[in-house]
């Protein structure tokens, strides 16, 4: 299907936090609860935690992420988001 953008969905959980993650090919935009990652998490250390799966797979600037997180604190939410991103990336590899 030419012209359609394939999205992948995964869920991540850590402590009391749950992250629902949708990824697709793009230019590296990451939004969390309709805010930019910098605006939502406010700490660079949490951003590094979240971006680790993208850095490891060399996809930091080529994947767009849209996520919703709830429950727990920012640390638990960042861990849940990281796990959700990792799981969604695994799905993209299984399609290739």
C-alpha positions in Angstrom: 0.0 0.0 0.0 1.9 2.9 -1.3 1.3 6.3 0.4 0.1 4.9 3.7 2.2 5.4 6.9 2.6 2.3 9.0 2.2 2.8 12.7 3.3 0.4 15.4 1.8 0.3 18.9 3.2 -1.0 22.2 2.6 -0.6 25.9 5.2 -0.2 28.6 4.8 -0.4 32.4 7.1 0.5 35.3 6.1 0.9 38.9 2.7 2.5 38.9 3.2 4.1 35.4 1.7 3.0 32.1 2.9 4.3 28.7 1.0 3.7 25.4 3.3 4.3 22.5 2.7 4.7 18.7 5.8 5.0 16.4 6.1 5.6 12.7 8.8 6.7 10.3 9.4 10.4 10.6 12.0 13.1 11.6 12.5 12.4 15.3 9.5 14.2 16.8 8.6 12.9 20.3 5.3 14.0 21.9 4.1 12.9 25.3 0.5 13.7 26.4 0.3 16.2 23.5 3.4 18.0 24.7 7.0 17.9 23.5 9.3 15.6 25.4 11.3 18.6 26.8 8.1 20.3 28.0 6.6 17.2 29.6 9.7 15.7 31.4 11.7 18.9 32.0 14.9 17.0 32.9 17.6 16.0 30.5 18.4 12.9 32.4 14.8 11.6 31.9 15.1 12.4 28.2 18.3 10.4 27.9 16.5 7.4 29.5 13.6 7.6 27.0 15.9 8.1 24.0 18.2 5.2 24.8 16.4 2.6 22.7 16.5 5.0 19.7 20.2 5.7 20.1 21.0 2.0 20.5 19.2 1.1 17.3 20.5 4.2 15.5 17.0 5.5 14.8 17.0 8.8 16.8 16.2 11.1 14.0 14.1 8.8 11.8 11.2 7.7 14.1 8.3 9.9 15.3 6.8 8.9 18.6 3.4 9.8 20.0 2.8 8.6 23.6 0.4 8.9 26.5 1.6 8.2 30.0 -0.3 8.0 33.3 0.2 7.0 36.8 3.3 7.2 39.1 5.9 9.9 38.9 8.1 11.2 36.2 10.8 8.6 36.8 8.4 5.7 36.5 6.7 7.3 33.5 10.1 7.7 31.7 10.9 4.0 32.4 7.5 2.9 31.1 7.9 5.0 28.0 11.4 3.6 27.3 10.0 0.1 27.5 7.1 0.9 25.3 9.4 2.4 22.7 11.7 -0.7 22.9 8.7 -3.0 22.3 7.4 -0.9 19.4 10.9 -1.0 17.8 10.9 -4.8 18.0 7.6 -4.8 16.1 9.1 -2.7 13.3 12.0 -5.2 13.0 9.6 -8.1 12.7 7.9 -6.5 9.7 11.2 -6.2 7.7 
